[in-house]
Amino acid sequence: MKKGRADLRKAVKAAEQDALEMLVDLFDWLDGLKPQPTTEIVEEMQKTKTKITDLALSDGVAGHAVVSCSSHLHLALKTYPMGNRA
């Protein structure tokens, strides 16, 4: 019984050490990343939102559901009313 407990304790300690080493590797990797310029990302998303809205409001696409991206990187589903078609 004591040997079983000792083996279990050793296995838990080894797993704990492995987890700590993995965390160190993760933080080292995160530390090495370059910062991303969020201003450029938001500007691109706003351009994309404008293009999607323009498409949705055109006769060919009006009435279909489209995905809209806000400046807070939040996705929302919008449905635009059907336009008058001649």
Helices and strands as residue ranges (DSSP letters): H 2-32, H 38-57, E 65-69, E 75-79
